[in-house]
Amino acid sequence: MTRRRTSWLVAALLVAAGAAAVLTWRPWDPVPDELRAVEREVADLPGVVEVSTDYAVVARDPLDGDAARSTVTVRLDEALAPGAAGRAAERAATLVDGARVPGTDLTASVVVEAGEPTAFGGAAVPPVSVRGPSSGGADDTPTDPAADLSTRVVGAFTLWRGGTARVGTADAVSSDAGGLVGLARLAADEELAVSVGTADGTVSYDGYGGVPDVAAVRLAVDAVGRDAVTTAVLADSAEPRLSVGLDVAADAPPARALVRWLEDPARAAGLGRPVAYTVSEPGYATLLDGWVGGVAPPEPAEHTVPVPDDVAAWPADADAPACAGGDLDLALSTPDAATGSRYLAVLATNVSGRPCALDGVPGLVFRNADGEPQRDVTLTPSAPGVVPGRVVVPDGERARATLEWRAMSTANDPDVTTSVEVTPVPGADAVRLVPADPAGPGADGPTTLDVLDGAEVRAGPWVQAAEGWS
């Protein structure tokens, strides 16, 4: 198309726009005018250096209106004090939160950045990059998203001013291991819930949403300074664990020296709680486990599995006889899975016509397609301290015993389990069962279990069945 024809077309469109004054044709800018107006207001705020807006329609609905998401990135003056940066972020977020696009369900968020970007992970990343919560009425949106973002930005600028190399929404990065303890101490003093680590990834501490534990961070930093150690990662969850990676075999002298160092009682000083450790050689072929400082958690008191709070317990009838094998109709549930774990339930329905009692753990034999038992399968309690308890099963009701095991690779051992032989009570006949198929009866092929030779299965006692896993 020639320039003259292009000019003629633009002029014609301008005339048409003048006749219908509400039409704006701007295909080169997908951001609605309402958001562009907010963008200009944000750019005029004190302390704001630059503003950019991304906008995308994520769902179209001609009846109820479209759904769209927008991210407004606000770059602040890096010379701002933490408080001033927080106020600028709050004002920007308030303006964005008030944006409305007619006929559109808009979810908007603000990202606050500061400082000159540097190369990290193949991309240019600014030293400060904090994302605020999305507006738009989601269930997890804070009551005041703007104030929430302000708090995050004040914390990020505080850490940055303290010498932190990079600060994100929930993490902070030190240039090297030497500065990591100081970073953790600053975050703890300011009560900032961030995970911390080094820029090269050799040391990291995941606080799982909590304020850093300075002693735990120091332990990880000291560990990575040991001979042959490549990484040290401390996951400070409900069960804290230090994972240490080596560049030598687990039986090499540096590995043995590391284990002695980890189990020295001095390592537990300041931790105030048991911290497990795992030492792994290259390829994770061998793992060494133990407790830092030799301090293990106390053995839990023996206890039966409690009935969930929202479930009425069955009557404890002292006169009910013990269930015999013929009193029970047995079945297996549909297998379930989570990351790295597998679950199955053995189900026993009382068909005796009267209450009967179960007390114990079912006997289990895992068999392959040829009917041969899997070798060297170890059965352990379902959880530390759990012991069987007497359960009186009313007529027609169902008891459950849960099984759990770690996922096992079938690449080198494809001889999977296709059936489980269950002995519900001592002296009863064993019953061969197959797991329920998620696709329902008549599905092609059997449901198999990756319980292979050498598996360890956690077997729970008979308990009152309830919705979900017991």
Protein Blocks (a to p, Z undefined) as FASTA:
>chain_A
ZZklmmmmmmmmmmmmmmmmmbccdfkbmbdfklmmmmmmmmmpghiabdcdddddfbdc
fknopaddddddddddfkbcfklmmmmmmmmmmmmmmpccehiacdddddddedjdddee
hiacdfbdcddddehhiaklcfblmlmmmmmmmmmmmmmmnopabdcfkbccdfblklmm
mmmmmmmmnopacddddfklmaccdeehpacdfklmmmmmmmmmpghiabdcdddbfbdc
dddddfbdfkbmklmmmmmmmmpmklmgonlpacddddddehilaccdddehhiacdddd
dddddddfklccddddfkbccddfklpccddddddddehiacdddddddfeopacddedd
dddddddfkopacehiacddfbghiacddddddehiacddddddddddfklmmcccfbdc
ddfbghiacdddddddfkbghiaciaddfddehiacdddddddddehjZZ
